[in-house]
């Protein structure tokens, strides 16, 4: 990492590498806590928080190089041409800004952008510089211009993206399903928006957006289509959103209805499968979420199924979730991912973490709401079943972190050394965050006791960004008569201690069926392998859904190395041959969740015939949930094949995925 203090940006402006707010934060740790900053927090909890409290909330975002605390943005306008032949966006961005303090300059985030012109209130500004790059946060765009407190102005920047842009993926026609037209899509979270457009690239700044995109192909974004005039698409997003939620997708897109306020978009050859997958559940998800929180505020909820290189399961862009094609399995078993992305319409999109140090406020709440939706639709035992799956994922994630778990497995992160937020992304904010909220619910006694707080919290902070300390103060204020009950929670362990948190109480009914069958297989292999054919049949898993199949396969893998058991033994491999025949739906599955877990079991057994099949599958998926661990598994058993496979398919992966796999394979 580049030394921040030695960079020319900080020398030139005689600045500390951390803004004043961050310096005050550090100094405040030696100061007595101002009690009225968080008036509702109990004395017991305050003792836990004291070493970590900022002087003011929301806490300053260390992952931006901008001076965002000096400004309020009332609207942002993007006006861009989509240039497929040059693989770049070209145009302008305009900000309607009000200053909060006297300033001598405006500092925006940028990354690999070509800045052409800057103007304020239509007057050209020549005194600006794009400073030296500060990895991994980009290059500050410094605009020297004195402004007085409460001054309102329009800042316009003309620019274009470059080949090094990390937010955009440009696909050649051959990389699409239709093979006829190019395709563009974006992924800005956490800090890649600055390579898409110059901005205050922090979730602490939110504004409404206006978009004008000029593209020869159908175009979608994080907003509502107002007008299409030839190749010009005009969208509006009236609800304030942060930069990481801005999006663009442009390609050979068509749509189909999946509900009274929802459409699904995809390439034409895929649209019928997409419609089938989502039309049964989408509106039900929306209405269920509305009953839990409050009415949906974004009018339309649409889903875009992207090409295979989409690096995430879904991205919660307002009005239009971008989703991976791995959800389209033909059995509607993965549709609950849409429940997660929909839940973001309240947690994350309306109420937003102020920085990615507090990312659990986005994702923990979203997983909690997702599972409340599941519980309403499928029953409470299913909610607990999903929670157990999440708990196991959290356990595996923290174990796989190795030494880095001491840093990246805490719920509240510390990114003040300007670590790349991408490096801190893991299952932790999702599942540790969920389990904290689930534990609060159980501590209060029931869902019904927690429900009024859900509505109150989201109403209080909608359109705003907050930190963990504001959440806690609000929680204790709402339950002012139950502070002693909340004080029984081990807040230090939950918030700041690495590793696994205390385990909540789960209803294990559904998971026990999976565990019992897995144990039966292992016991039979170990004690009487000759009885395998007569012991198991396809009826064993006939009633299993995709989630139960996943838990069963995960449990089988977990037995490797336990009490001397190994799938690598002759009996273990013979059992897997039989399993492939008896449970033929596993090797024949079109569900990526099942396919991945089946491969993981075969790789654990060192079934060499599976290595090239896994390598071939890696050419069909781009979702990091599957791609990263698959390359890691392949690398452990056949590094030469892993490297050759990555070299073959590297260009089909999104830049974020590509960079992370390179790290995983030690290719940086």
C-alpha positions in Angstrom: 0.0 0.0 0.0 1.2 3.5 -0.9 2.2 5.5 2.2 -0.6 8.0 2.5 1.5 10.7 4.2 4.1 10.6 1.5 1.7 10.9 -1.4 1.9 14.2 -3.3 -1.8 14.9 -2.6 -1.3 15.2 1.1 2.0 17.0 0.9 0.7 19.6 -1.5 -2.3 20.5 0.6 -0.4 20.1 4.0 -3.0 17.6 5.1 -2.8 14.7 7.4 -3.5 11.4 5.5 -6.8 11.3 7.4 -9.3 14.1 7.3 -10.0 16.3 10.3 -13.0 14.3 11.3 -10.8 11.2 11.5 -8.1 13.0 13.5 -10.8 14.2 15.9 -12.0 10.6 16.1 -8.6 9.4 17.1 -8.2 12.2 19.7 -11.7 11.5 21.0 -10.6 8.1 22.3 -8.6 9.9 24.9 -11.4 12.3 25.7 -14.3 11.6 28.0 -17.4 10.6 26.1 -20.0 13.3 25.7 -23.0 11.6 27.4 -25.6 13.6 25.4 -24.2 12.3 22.1 -25.9 9.0 22.7 -28.4 9.8 25.5 -30.2 6.5 25.5 -27.3 4.0 25.7 -27.0 2.4 29.1 -23.9 2.9 31.3 -23.0 -0.7 30.9 -23.0 -0.6 27.2 -21.2 2.7 27.2 -18.2 1.1 28.9 -18.0 -1.3 26.0 -18.3 1.4 23.4 -16.0 4.0 24.9 -12.8 2.8 23.2 -14.5 2.9 19.8 -16.9 5.9 19.8 -16.4 8.6 17.3 -16.8 12.2 18.5 -19.8 12.5 16.3 -22.1 10.3 14.4 -22.5 9.2 11.7 -18.8 8.2 11.8 -16.5 9.6 9.1 -16.0 7.3 6.1 -12.3 6.4 5.7 -12.7 4.9 2.3 -13.2 8.1 0.4 -10.6 10.7 -0.5 -13.3 13.4 -0.9 -14.1 16.3 1.5 -17.7 15.3 1.5 -18.5 16.5 5.0 -18.4 20.1 3.7 -21.3 19.7 1.3 -24.9 18.7 0.8 -25.9 17.4 -2.6 -29.5 18.0 -3.6 -29.4 16.4 -7.1 -27.0 14.6 -9.4 -27.4 14.3 -13.2 -25.5 11.9 -15.4 -25.5 12.5 -19.1 -23.5 9.8 -20.9 -23.0 8.3 -24.3 -22.5 4.5 -24.4 -19.7 3.9 -26.9 -19.6 0.2 -27.4 -16.9 0.3 -30.1 -14.5 2.2 -27.8 -15.7 0.4 -24.6 -16.2 3.6 -22.7 -18.8 6.1 -21.4 -18.3 9.7 -22.4 -20.3 12.7 -21.2 -20.8 14.7 -18.0 -21.9 14.6 -14.4 -23.5 17.6 -12.7 -24.1 18.1 -9.0 -26.5 20.6 -7.3 -24.5 21.4 -4.1 -24.9 23.5 -1.0 -21.8 24.2 1.1 -22.1 23.6 4.8 -18.8 25.5 5.7 -16.5 27.9 4.0 -14.2 25.9 1.7 -11.3 26.6 -0.5 -11.6 23.5 -2.7 -13.9 20.7 -3.7 -12.3 17.2 -3.6 -14.1 14.4 -5.4 -13.2 10.7 -5.7 -12.1 9.5 -9.1 -10.4 6.3 -10.4 -8.9 5.9 -13.9 -11.1 8.6 -15.3 -10.1 11.0 -18.1 -11.3 14.5 -16.8 -11.8 16.9 -19.7 -13.5 20.0 -18.3 -14.7 21.4 -15.0 -17.2 24.3 -14.6 -19.1 25.9 -11.7 -22.4 27.6 -12.6 -21.4 27.3 -16.3 -18.1 29.2 -15.7 -15.0 27.1 -16.6 -12.7 26.3 -13.8 -9.1 25.8 -14.9 -7.5 25.4 -11.5 -8.1 21.7 -10.9 -5.8 18.6 -10.7 -6.2 14.9 -10.7 -3.7 13.9 -8.0 -1.4 10.9 -7.9 -3.2 7.6 -7.4 -3.5 6.4 -3.8 -4.1 2.7 -3.8 -6.6 1.3 -3.5 -8.8 4.5 -3.2 -8.0 6.1 -6.5 -7.0 9.7 -7.5 -8.5 12.7 -5.8 -9.9 15.3 -8.2 -9.1 18.6 -6.5 -11.0 21.7 -7.7 -9.6 24.9 -6.2 -12.5 27.3 -5.7 -13.5 29.3 -2.7 -17.1 29.0 -1.6 -18.9 30.5 1.4 -21.1 28.7 3.9 -24.6 28.0 2.5 -23.6 28.9 -1.0 -25.5 26.9 -3.7 -23.9 26.1 -7.0 -23.9 23.6 -9.9 -20.6 21.7 -10.4 -20.3 20.1 -13.8 -17.5 17.7 -14.9 -17.0 16.5 -18.4 -15.1 13.2 -18.6 -14.9 9.7 -20.0 -14.1 6.3 -18.6 -11.0 4.4 -19.5 -9.9 0.8 -20.1 -8.9 0.5 -16.4 -12.5 1.2 -15.1 -13.3 -1.4 -12.4 -17.1 -0.6 -12.3 -17.9 -1.5 -15.9 -17.8 -4.8 -17.8 -18.0 -4.7 -21.6 -18.9 -8.0 -23.3 -18.3 -8.8 -26.9 -21.2 -10.3 -28.8 -19.7 -13.8 -28.5 -19.8 -13.5 -24.7 -23.6 -13.0 -24.7 -26.4 -15.5 -25.0 -27.6 -14.1 -28.3 -24.1 -13.7 -29.9 -25.2 -10.7 -32.0 -24.9 -7.6 -29.9 -22.4 -6.3 -27.3 -23.4 -5.8 -23.7 -22.5 -3.4 -20.8 -23.3 -3.7 -17.1 -21.9 -2.0 -14.0 -21.2 -3.0 -10.4 -20.2 -0.1 -8.2 -20.3 -1.5 -4.6 -18.3 -0.8 -2.5 -16.0 1.9 -4.0 -16.0 1.4 -7.8 -18.5 4.2 -8.6 -15.5 6.5 -8.7 -14.2 4.7 -11.8 -17.7 5.2 -13.4 -18.1 8.9 -12.6 -16.3 11.4 -10.3 -18.2 11.8 -7.1 -18.3 11.9 -3.4 -18.0 8.1 -3.4 -19.3 7.4 0.1 -22.6 6.0 1.3 -22.8 8.9 3.6 -23.8 11.2 0.7 -27.2 10.5 -0.9 -29.1 12.4 -3.5 -31.8 12.0 -6.1 -30.5 11.2 -9.6 -31.4 12.2 -13.1 -30.0 10.1 -16.0 -29.6 10.7 -19.7 -28.1 7.7 -21.5 -27.5 7.6 -25.2 -27.2 4.0 -26.4 -28.0 2.1 -29.5 -29.2 -0.8 -27.3 -31.9 -1.1 -24.7 -30.8 0.5 -21.4 -31.7 0.2 -17.7 -30.5 2.0 -14.6 -31.3 2.7 -11.0 -34.4 4.7 -11.7 -37.8 5.1 -13.4 -37.9 5.5 -17.2 -39.5 8.9 -18.0 -38.9 9.1 -21.7 -37.2 7.3 -24.6 -36.5 9.5 -27.5 -34.7 7.6 -30.3 -31.5 6.3 -28.6 -31.8 8.7 -25.6 -33.1 7.2 -22.4 -34.2 9.6 -19.7 -34.6 8.1 -16.2 -35.4 9.7 -12.8 -34.6 8.5 -9.3 -36.5 10.8 -6.9 -35.4 8.9 -3.8 -31.9 9.9 -2.5 -29.4 7.2 -3.1 -25.6 6.8 -2.6 -23.1 6.5 -5.4 -22.6 2.7 -5.1 -26.3 2.1 -6.0 -26.0 3.9 -9.4 -26.0 1.4 -12.3 -26.2 1.0 -16.0 -27.0 -2.0 -18.2 -27.3 -1.9 -22.0 -27.7 -4.7 -24.4 -30.2 -6.8 -26.4 -32.8 -6.8 -23.6 -36.4 -7.7 -23.6 -38.9 -7.9 -20.7 -41.8 -9.9 -19.4 -44.3 -9.3 -16.5 -43.7 -11.1 -13.2 -46.2 -9.1 -11.2 -48.4 -6.0 -11.2 -45.5 -3.7 -10.5 -42.6 -5.9 -11.7 -40.9 -7.0 -14.9 -38.0 -9.3 -15.5 -35.4 -8.3 -18.2 -33.0 -10.6 -20.0 -31.7 -11.4 -23.4 -34.6 -12.6 -25.6 -33.6 -16.3 -25.7 -33.7 -16.5 -21.9 -36.8 -14.5 -21.1 -39.4 -17.3 -20.8 -37.2 -19.2 -18.3 -36.7 -16.0 -16.3 -40.4 -15.2 -16.3 -41.3 -18.7 -15.1 -38.7 -18.5 -12.3 -40.0 -15.3 -10.7 -43.7 -14.8 -11.7 -45.0 -17.0 -8.8 -43.3 -15.3 -5.9 -42.2 -11.7 -6.6 -45.4 -9.8 -5.7 -45.9 -12.1 -2.7 -42.4 -11.1 -1.5 -43.2 -7.4 -1.9 -46.5 -7.5 0.0 -45.0 -9.7 2.8 -42.1 -7.2 3.2 -44.5 -4.3 3.2 -46.4 -5.9 6.1 -43.2 -6.3 8.1 -41.8 -2.8 7.5 -44.0 -0.3 5.6 -45.1 0.3 2.0 -42.6 -0.1 -0.8 -41.4 3.5 -1.8 -39.8 2.9 -5.2 -43.0 2.3 -7.3 -41.6 -0.5 -9.6 -39.5 -3.5 -8.6 -37.9 -5.1 -11.6 -35.2 -7.8 -12.0 -32.5 -7.9 -14.7 -30.9 -11.3 -15.3 -27.4 -10.5 -16.5 -24.9 -12.7 -18.5 -22.9 -15.3 -16.6 -20.1 -12.9 -15.6 -22.2 -11.2 -13.0 -19.9 -11.5 -9.9 -22.6 -11.5 -7.2 -25.9 -13.3 -6.6 -27.7 -10.0 -6.9 -27.1 -6.3 -6.6 -29.9 -4.2 -5.1 -30.0 -1.3 -7.5 -33.2 0.6 -6.7 -36.0 -0.2 -9.1 -34.0 -2.8 -10.9 -32.1 -5.6 -9.1 -29.2 -7.0 -11.2 -29.1 -10.8 -10.7 -27.0 -13.7 -11.7 -28.3 -16.3 -14.2 -27.4 -19.0 -11.7 -30.8 -18.2 -10.1 -32.5 -19.6 -13.2 -32.6 -23.3 -12.3 -36.0 -24.3 -13.6 -37.2 -25.3 -10.1 -37.8 -21.9 -8.5 -35.5 -23.1 -5.7 -33.2 -20.1 -5.8 -35.8 -17.4 -5.9 -35.3 -16.4 -2.3 -32.3 -14.4 -3.5 -34.9 -12.0 -4.8 -36.4 -11.8 -1.3 -32.9 -10.7 -0.2 -32.4 -8.1 -2.9 -36.0 -6.8 -2.4 -35.4 -6.4 1.3 -32.6 -4.0 0.4 -35.3 -1.7 -0.8 -35.6 -0.8 2.9 -32.3 -1.9 4.5 -29.4 -0.4 2.5 -31.3 1.6 -0.1 -33.6 3.6 2.2 -31.6 3.3 5.4 -27.9 3.1 4.6 -24.6 2.4 6.4 -22.5 5.6 6.6 -19.4 3.6 5.6 -18.4 0.0 4.9 -17.0 -0.2 8.4 -20.7 -0.5 9.4 -21.7 -2.7 6.4 -23.6 -5.1 8.7 -26.3 -2.4 9.1 -27.0 -3.0 5.4 -26.5 -6.7 5.1 -27.4 -8.0 8.5 -30.7 -6.2 8.4 -31.3 -7.4 4.9 -30.7 -11.0 5.8 -33.0 -10.6 8.8 -35.8 -9.2 6.7 -35.2 -11.8 4.0 -35.7 -14.6 6.6 -38.7 -12.8 8.1 -40.2 -12.9 4.6 -39.3 -16.6 4.3 -40.9 -17.3 7.7 -44.2 -15.6 6.7 -44.4 -17.6 3.4 -42.8 -21.0 4.2 -43.3 -21.2 8.0 -41.1 -20.4 11.0 -39.2 -23.7 10.8 -38.0 -22.7 7.4 -36.7 -19.4 8.7 -34.7 -21.2 11.3 -33.5 -23.7 8.7 -32.2 -20.8 6.6 -30.6 -19.3 9.7 -28.8 -22.6 10.4 -27.5 -22.6 6.8 -26.3 -19.1 7.3 -24.6 -20.1 10.6 -22.7 -22.9 8.9 -21.7 -20.5 6.1 -20.4 -18.1 8.7 -18.4 -20.8 10.5 -16.8 -21.9 7.2 -16.1 -18.3 6.1 -14.3 -17.4 9.3 -12.3 -20.7 9.3 -11.2 -20.0 5.7 -10.0 -16.5 6.6 -7.0 -17.9 8.5 -5.0 -15.2 10.2 -7.0 -12.4 8.6 -10.0 -13.5 10.7 -8.5 -11.5 13.6 -9.3 -8.4 11.6 -12.1 -9.2 9.2 -14.4 -11.3 11.3 -15.4 -8.5 13.7 -18.9 -7.1 13.1 -17.8 -3.5 13.2 -14.8 -3.2 10.9 -11.8 -0.8 11.1 -10.8 0.4 7.7 -9.1 3.6 8.9 -5.7 2.5 7.4 -7.5 2.8 4.1 -7.8 -0.9 3.4 -9.8 -1.7 0.3 -13.4 -2.4 1.5 -13.5 -5.3 -1.1 -10.9 -7.1 1.1 -13.2 -6.9 4.1 -16.3 -8.3 2.3 -17.3 -11.7 3.6 -20.2 -13.6 5.1 -19.6 -11.9 8.4 -21.7 -8.7 7.9 -24.5 -10.8 6.5 -24.6 -13.7 8.9 -23.1 -12.2 12.1 -25.3 -9.2 11.5 -28.4 -11.3 11.1 -27.6 -13.4 14.2 -27.2 -10.3 16.3 -30.6 -9.0 15.2 -32.0 -12.5 15.8 -30.4 -12.6 19.2 -31.9 -9.2 20.0 -35.3 -10.5 18.9 -34.9 -13.6 21.2 -33.6 -11.5 24.1 -36.7 -9.3 23.9 -38.9 -12.4 23.9 -40.4 -12.8 20.5 -40.8 -11.5 16.9 -43.9 -9.6 18.1 -41.8 -7.7 20.7 -39.3 -6.7 18.0 -41.7 -5.9 15.2 -42.6 -2.3 16.4 -38.9 -1.4 16.5 -38.5 -2.5 12.9 -41.0 0.0 11.7 -39.7 2.7 14.0 -36.1 2.2 13.0 -36.7 2.3 9.2 -39.0 5.3 9.5 -36.5 7.2 11.6 -33.5 6.7 9.3 -35.0 6.5 5.9 -33.2 8.6 3.3 -30.3 8.8 5.8 -27.0 7.1 6.5 -26.0 6.0 10.0 -23.4 4.1 12.1 -23.7 1.3 14.6 -23.7 3.7 17.6 -26.8 5.5 16.2 -28.5 2.1 15.8 -27.7 1.2 19.4 -28.8 4.5 20.8 -32.1 4.1 18.9 -32.6 0.6 20.1 -32.0 1.5 23.8 -34.2 4.6 23.4 -37.1 2.6 21.9 -36.8 -0.1 24.7 -36.1 2.4 27.5 -38.0 0.2 29.9 -36.0 -2.9 28.9 -32.4 -1.6 29.1 -31.5 -4.2 31.8 -32.8 -6.9 29.4 -30.7 -5.5 26.5 -27.7 -5.2 28.8 -27.7 -9.0 29.1 -26.4 -9.1 25.5 -22.6 -9.6 25.3 -22.1 -6.5 23.1 -18.3 -6.6 23.2 -18.3 -10.1 21.7 -20.9 -9.3 19.1 -19.5 -6.0 17.9 -15.7 -6.2 18.4 -14.5 -9.7 19.1 -13.2 -11.7 16.1 -14.5 -15.2 15.5 -17.9 -16.8 16.0 -20.5 -15.0 18.2 -22.7 -16.8 20.8 -25.0 -19.2 19.0 -28.8 -18.3 19.1 -31.4 -21.0 19.7 -32.5 -22.6 16.4 -35.4 -24.9 15.5 -33.4 -27.8 14.0 -36.3 -29.9 12.6 -35.5 -29.5 8.9 -31.8 -29.6 9.3 -31.9 -32.7 11.4 -33.3 -34.7 8.5 -30.2 -33.7 6.4 -27.8 -34.4 9.2 -29.3 -37.8 10.0 -29.0 -38.9 6.4 -25.4 -37.7 6.1 -24.5 -39.5 9.4 -26.1 -42.7 8.0 -24.0 -42.6 4.9 -20.7 -42.1 6.8 -21.6 -44.7 9.4 -22.4 -47.3 6.7 -19.2 -46.5 4.8 -17.2 -46.9 8.0 -18.8 -50.0 9.5 -20.5 -52.0 6.7 -19.7 -50.6 3.2 -20.9 -53.8 1.6 -24.5 -52.8 2.7 -24.4 -49.5 0.9 -26.5 -50.6 -2.1 -29.3 -52.0 0.0 -29.3 -49.1 2.5 -29.9 -46.1 0.3 -32.4 -45.2 -2.5 -33.7 -42.2 -4.3 -36.6 -42.0 -1.9 -34.1 -40.7 0.8 -34.0 -37.2 -0.8 -37.3 -37.2 -2.6 -38.8 -34.5 -0.3 -35.7 -32.4 -0.1 -35.7 -28.9 -1.5 -32.6 -27.2 -2.9 -31.6 -25.9 0.5 -31.9 -29.3 2.2 -29.9 -30.8 -0.6 -27.2 -28.2 0.0 -27.1 -28.8 3.8 -26.9 -32.6 3.2 -24.0 -32.2 0.8 -22.3 -29.7 3.1 -22.6 -32.1 6.0 -21.1 -34.9 4.0 -18.0 -32.7 3.2 -17.7 -31.8 6.8 -17.0 -35.4 7.8 -13.7 -35.3 5.9 -10.9 -35.9 8.4 -13.2 -36.4 11.4 -12.3 -39.4 13.5 -10.2 -40.9 10.8 -12.9 -40.8 8.1 -11.9 -39.8 4.6 -13.7 -39.7 1.3 -10.4 -40.4 -0.3 -10.5 -44.1 0.8 -11.6 -46.8 -1.6 -14.9 -47.2 0.3 -15.5 -43.5 0.3 -15.0 -43.2 -3.5 -17.2 -46.3 -4.1 -19.9 -44.7 -2.0 -19.7 -41.5 -4.1 -20.1 -43.7 -7.3 -23.2 -45.2 -5.8 -24.5 -41.9 -4.6 -24.2 -40.5 -8.1 -26.4 -43.3 -9.4 -28.9 -43.4 -6.5 -29.2 -39.6 -6.2 -28.8 -38.9 -9.9 -30.3 -35.5 -9.5 -27.1 -34.2 -8.0 -24.7 -34.9 -11.0 -27.5 -34.0 -13.4 -28.7 -30.8 -11.6 -29.0 -27.5 -13.3 -29.1 -25.7 -9.9 -25.7 -24.0 -9.4 -26.0 -24.3 -5.6 -26.3 -28.1 -5.9 -23.7 -28.4 -8.7 -21.1 -26.5 -6.7 -21.6 -28.6 -3.6 -21.5 -31.8 -5.5 -18.2 -30.8 -7.1 -16.9 -29.8 -3.6 -17.7 -33.3 -2.3 -15.9 -35.0 -5.3 -12.9 -32.7 -5.0 -12.7 -33.5 -1.2 -12.5 -37.2 -2.3 -9.8 -36.4 -4.9 -12.0 -37.9 -7.7 -9.7 -36.9 -10.5 -12.4 -37.4 -13.2 -14.2 -34.4 -11.6 -11.3 -32.0 -12.0 -11.8 -31.2 -15.8 -15.6 -31.2 -15.3 -15.2 -28.5 -12.6 -12.8 -26.6 -14.9 -15.4 -26.7 -17.7 -18.1 -25.5 -15.3 -16.0 -22.5 -14.4 -16.4 -21.3 -17.9 -20.1 -21.0 -17.5 -20.4 -19.1 -14.2 -19.1 -15.8 -13.0 -20.7 -15.6 -9.5 -17.9 -15.2 -7.0 -19.7 -17.3 -4.5 -18.9 -20.3 -6.7 -15.9 -19.1 -8.8 -13.6 -18.2 -5.9 -13.9 -21.4 -3.8 -13.9 -23.5 -7.0 -10.6 -22.1 -8.1 -9.2 -22.5 -4.6 -10.4 -26.2 -4.5 -8.9 -26.9 -7.9 -5.7 -25.1 -7.0 -5.3 -27.4 -4.0 -5.5 -30.6 -6.0 -4.2 -29.6 -9.5 -2.6 -26.1 -9.6 -1.6 -26.5 -13.2 -5.2 -27.1 -14.2 -6.4 -24.2 -12.0 -4.0 -21.8 -13.6 -4.7 -23.0 -17.1 -8.5 -22.8 -16.5 -8.2 -19.2 -15.2 -6.0 -18.2 -18.1 -8.7 -19.6 -20.5 -11.7 -17.9 -18.9 -10.1 -14.8 -17.3 -11.7 -12.4 -19.8 -15.2 -13.6 -19.2 -15.1 -12.7 -15.5 -16.0 -9.3 -14.1 -13.0 -7.1 -13.1 -13.9 -7.5 -9.4 -14.0 -11.3 -9.7 -10.9 -11.4 -11.8 -8.9 -9.4 -9.3 -10.1 -11.5 -6.3 -9.3 -14.8 -8.1 -5.8 -13.6 -8.9 -5.3 -12.9 -5.2 -6.7 -16.3 -4.3 -4.3 -18.0 -6.7 -1.3 -15.9 -5.7 -1.0 -14.3 -9.1 -0.7 -10.6 -8.0 
